[in-house]
């Protein structure tokens, strides 16, 4: 039997499925800043790793790295992001906002607001925003955002916003550990969608919120996110490492932390995972 080497295998992945077309993505853009330059790679380790390296070498604000497949897609805290070929969107955006480091959480919020605006018109049900970086459909994750930054003394040098959005992935594509946890636009609508168009829409909406953030300030984004997430007054269970916090959400503080009223008093958390069971 003929052995297939790794390079050949990469060539075969996603065969029969249409690849992203950066020129077509650009044709749908209405932006002035974001996505004017698109770096496309058919297969990549991680668009975030690639974008971080570009940014370190001085790549300008707005450049987007997009790929049809990631071999080492990353989530927060070294978790993996499942990234099968030619089904979904894997994109990282390089930003150089002149803001203080503690405003960085807003980039995840505005990214989720952009995803929300892209997926809502496609769906029959309303998507949900889950703190800190998820977009869910009927309790299952359709998108996640990973923010990575480099900073000078107080202000940011650059930030990379990585967005994974599940588009045409089918139920049977999902590995066992993501069944019942993840979803895609196809799984929800039973229709295949143009990834070029969705990617462009995502960039257009991202710029809309990014400019709002720069022009109107961080509070506007935080408040918009908080309203859409309908988070106030909810009973939450939050897992932060070994620690489990149960309480009622009082909203976000100015740094994007989740304020939770518990039996022991008020706690503010900046990392952790809300239990999906209490979220829909
Ligand atoms: C995230 O992390 O949700 C951030 C994901 C960011 C991915 C993008 S893709 C483009 C860019 N390049 C990268 O390398 N990364 C970014 P977190 O909140 O830690 O969630 C990770 C968890 O989501 C995993 O532990 C799984 O449970 C689940 N998960 C993994 N892959 C998924 C997928 N494709 N769809 C839905 N859930 C997934």
Boltz pocket constraint, residues with backbone or C-beta under 6 A from the ligand:
constraints:
  - pocket:
      binder: B
      contacts: [[A, 45], [A, 46], [A, 47], [A, 48], [A, 49], [A, 70], [A, 72], [A, 73], [A, 74], [A, 75], [A, 76], [A, 77], [A, 79], [A, 80], [A, 81], [A, 82], [A, 83], [A, 89], [A, 90], [A, 91], [A, 92], [A, 133], [A, 134], [A, 141], [A, 142], [A, 143], [A, 144], [A, 145], [A, 146], [A, 162], [A, 163], [A, 164], [A, 165], [A, 166], [A, 177], [A, 178], [A, 181], [A, 182], [A, 183]]
      max_distance: 6.0
